[in-house]
Amino acid sequence: MQTRRSSLIFETGFRVFFLSAAFYAALTMTLWSLQVSGATDFLENSIQMPLSLWHAHELLFGVIIAVVAGFLTTAVPAWTNTPAINGTPLKLLFTLWLAGRLAITFSALLPAMLTAAIDLAFLPALAFVIARPIIGKKIWRNLGFVPLLLLIMGGNLLFHADLTGWSDDAASAGLRLSIGLLVLMTVAIGGRVVPFFTGNWLKRHGKTVTTDTPAWLGRATILSTLITVSANPFLTNDLVLGGLNYLTGVLILWRLSHWKGLHTLSDPLMWILHLGYALMGVGFLVDGLAFTTDLVPEILAQHIFTIGGLGIMILGMMSRIALGHTGRPLKVHPVITVAYFLLLLSLISRVLPPLVAPGFYQLGLSIAGASWIGAWLLYLLIYTPICLSPRPDGKKG
């Protein structure tokens, strides 16, 4: 049984990467919380960078990129009707991801150039693995994920250029660029799957409403998001940046309004995806406020993107994909619904106290950290047995 389980975890990309992402999300937040509370100085002694940079970097390139890898290595074979990405290629990909996490977390023990080389290796390897079937089958509409992965690696390269001394003050721009590009990827993927999942759900439940969306609106949303996330880290004109962010936020929410999410409130597997997509639109609107007013600090918009738009969306996608691709009914476990609400509580606790109750800022941070950790531990509780077990129907996957 142990041998079978160890081989199953590398049978499909979502199994190993979703579990690893959830575990790492809980682990890194635990280490961060213990460090900032003064309970340990482990990170202070092990990392060769400011603690805040490690925290942001590992959320992006440890947690979210692992989810992206799990999604793409699972979805691309289905899109291209090619054999699953599993076995040795998947093991090598996972090894590169894990090596990057270890190199960053123990960067004080390594030369900065070696840390950078190890950490930067994963994304081009992932791009290569998914590019082969896409190019081989000439499914050109999916090829855009390859340059997008390489651009995200470019954001990571800016981060390391700062740490290695090749550039000054590039780490922050690299992180913002990477957040923006991951939001762009999520807006693009969500624009495919959320209306599709919702349309199927509505039909199953006998509802006659449609999720049809004007094609021009989808294209305008993607283009506006691309321009905005490319401009945010580098332009200095606050009015232009504010206008771009306002426009993108409105387009995302306008597009979402066509998908009839309010009809799905009885199903957590559905409303969680609509909520995550909505929060990406809200993130751009708040970013616009940060650039054009003194009402909110820009860092709060980044947390709406990371905890809210990205965090909530990926938890919803991980929940659904792991059920669908293991041949199980698309019915969320009540424990996972609790995890959804914990992640929402984490977002609220992180962004509201600085705005309306500064005296509760530290308490808000503690609640946000504990809620984040709890959400991912609950995911592991329910989905570890699922990801380590064969499909009930006996099929591979």
CORRA-V245320 format. One record per residue. RES is the residue in one small letter. PHI is phi in radians with two decimals (999 if undefined). Layout:
# CORRA-V245320
res,phi
RES,PHI
RES,PHI
This chain:
# CORRA-V245320
res,phi
m,999
q,-1.11
t,-1.11
r,-1.08
r,-1.17
s,-1.17
s,-1.41
l,-1.10
i,-1.14
f,-1.85
e,-1.43
t,-2.56
g,-1.04
f,-1.12
r,-1.06
v,-1.31
f,-1.37
f,-1.17
l,-1.13
s,-1.14
a,-1.09
a,-1.13
f,-1.10
y,-1.23
a,-1.07
a,-1.23
l,-1.14
t,-1.16
m,-1.20
t,-1.11
l,-1.09
w,-1.06
s,-1.13
l,-1.14
q,-1.19
v,-1.24
s,-1.44
g,1.49
a,-1.31
t,-2.66
d,-2.08
f,-0.98
l,-1.15
e,-1.01
n,-1.58
s,-1.80
i,-1.84
q,-1.88
m,-2.94
p,-1.01
l,-1.02
s,-1.11
l,-1.20
w,-1.05
h,-1.03
a,-1.21
h,-1.08
e,-1.32
l,-1.10
l,-1.35
f,-1.60
g,-1.68
v,-1.51
i,-1.18
i,-1.14
a,-1.10
v,-1.14
v,-1.01
a,-1.11
g,-1.10
f,-1.17
l,-1.21
t,-1.23
t,-1.58
a,-1.37
v,-1.05
p,-1.03
a,-1.21
w,-1.15
t,-1.77
n,0.94
t,-2.11
p,-1.01
a,-1.06
i,-1.47
n,-2.63
g,1.07
t,-1.04
p,-1.01
l,-1.21
k,-1.09
l,-1.15
l,-1.05
f,-1.09
t,-1.08
l,-1.12
w,-1.08
l,-1.12
a,-1.07
g,-1.10
r,-1.15
l,-1.18
a,-1.11
i,-1.19
t,-1.25
f,-2.02
s,-1.15
a,-1.16
l,-1.70
l,-2.17
p,-1.08
a,-1.04
m,-1.16
l,-1.20
t,-0.99
a,-1.09
a,-1.06
i,-1.16
d,-1.23
l,-1.38
a,-1.27
f,-1.20
l,-1.12
p,-1.12
a,-1.16
l,-1.10
a,-1.04
f,-1.12
v,-1.11
i,-1.46
a,-1.20
r,-1.01
p,-1.19
i,-1.13
i,-1.22
g,-1.04
k,-1.67
k,1.00
i,-1.60
w,-1.16
r,-1.15
n,-1.69
l,-1.23
g,-1.05
f,-1.16
v,-1.20
p,-1.09
l,-1.13
l,-1.07
l,-1.22
l,-1.18
i,-1.10
m,-1.07
g,-1.07
g,-1.08
n,-1.17
l,-1.12
l,-1.07
f,-1.00
h,-1.30
a,-1.06
d,-1.20
l,-1.21
t,-1.53
g,1.53
w,-1.32
s,-2.61
d,-1.77
d,1.04
a,-1.62
a,-1.09
s,-1.12
a,-1.11
g,-1.11
l,-1.17
r,-1.14
l,-1.09
s,-1.16
i,-1.02
g,-1.06
l,-1.20
l,-1.19
v,-1.11
l,-1.01
m,-1.06
t,-1.22
v,-1.08
a,-1.20
i,-1.14
g,-1.05
g,-1.13
r,-1.53
v,-1.51
v,-1.13
p,-1.16
f,-1.15
f,-1.06
t,-1.16
g,-1.03
n,-1.12
w,-1.11
l,-1.09
k,-1.13
r,-1.09
h,-1.74
g,1.21
k,-1.63
t,-1.63
v,-1.22
t,-2.06
t,-1.82
d,-1.01
t,-2.26
p,-0.98
a,-1.04
w,-1.11
l,-1.19
g,-1.09
r,-1.14
a,-1.12
t,-1.12
i,-1.12
l,-1.11
s,-1.11
t,-1.10
l,-1.04
i,-1.11
t,-1.17
v,-1.23
s,-1.34
a,-1.44
n,-0.91
p,-1.35
f,-2.12
l,-1.25
t,-2.05
n,-1.48
d,-1.13
l,-1.18
v,-1.13
l,-1.10
g,-1.07
g,-1.08
l,-1.08
n,-1.19
y,-1.05
l,-1.06
t,-1.14
g,-1.04
v,-1.13
l,-1.10
i,-1.08
l,-1.22
w,-1.10
r,-1.06
l,-1.05
s,-1.08
h,-1.35
w,-1.64
k,1.00
g,-1.10
l,-1.12
h,-1.32
t,-1.89
l,-1.11
s,-1.39
d,-2.15
p,-1.02
l,-1.11
m,-1.63
w,-1.15
i,-1.14
l,-1.22
h,-1.13
l,-1.12
g,-1.05
y,-1.14
a,-1.07
l,-1.18
m,-1.17
g,-1.09
v,-1.08
g,-1.01
f,-1.17
l,-1.11
v,-1.19
d,-1.07
g,-1.05
l,-1.08
a,-1.12
f,-1.36
t,-1.94
t,-2.45
d,-1.83
l,-1.28
v,-2.42
p,-1.36
e,-1.11
i,-1.07
l,-1.20
a,-1.08
q,-1.13
h,-1.29
i,-1.13
f,-1.14
t,-1.38
i,-1.29
g,-1.45
g,-0.98
l,-1.32
g,-1.08
i,-1.19
m,-1.11
i,-1.24
l,-1.12
g,-1.11
m,-1.17
m,-1.07
s,-1.11
r,-1.27
i,-1.08
a,-1.11
l,-1.30
g,-1.10
h,-1.48
t,-1.93
g,1.23
r,-1.80
p,-1.06
l,-1.42
k,-2.26
v,-1.28
h,-1.27
p,-0.97
v,-1.10
i,-1.26
t,-1.06
v,-1.06
a,-1.06
y,-1.03
f,-1.19
l,-1.14
l,-1.18
l,-1.14
l,-1.09
s,-1.04
l,-1.12
i,-1.06
s,-1.19
r,-1.45
v,-1.77
l,-1.39
p,-0.94
p,-1.07
l,-1.55
v,-2.07
a,-2.61
p,-0.97
g,-1.15
f,-1.83
y,-1.04
q,-1.14
l,-1.09
g,-1.07
l,-1.06
s,-1.12
i,-1.15
a,-1.07
g,-1.12
a,-1.14
s,-1.18
w,-1.05
i,-1.06
g,-1.06
a,-1.07
w,-1.32
l,-1.16
l,-1.15
y,-1.03
l,-1.08
l,-1.01
i,-1.51
y,-1.69
t,-1.06
p,-1.07
i,-1.17
c,-1.30
l,-1.80
s,-2.07
p,-1.16
r,-1.07
p,-1.07
d,-1.51
g,1.44
k,-1.35
k,-1.39
g,2.46
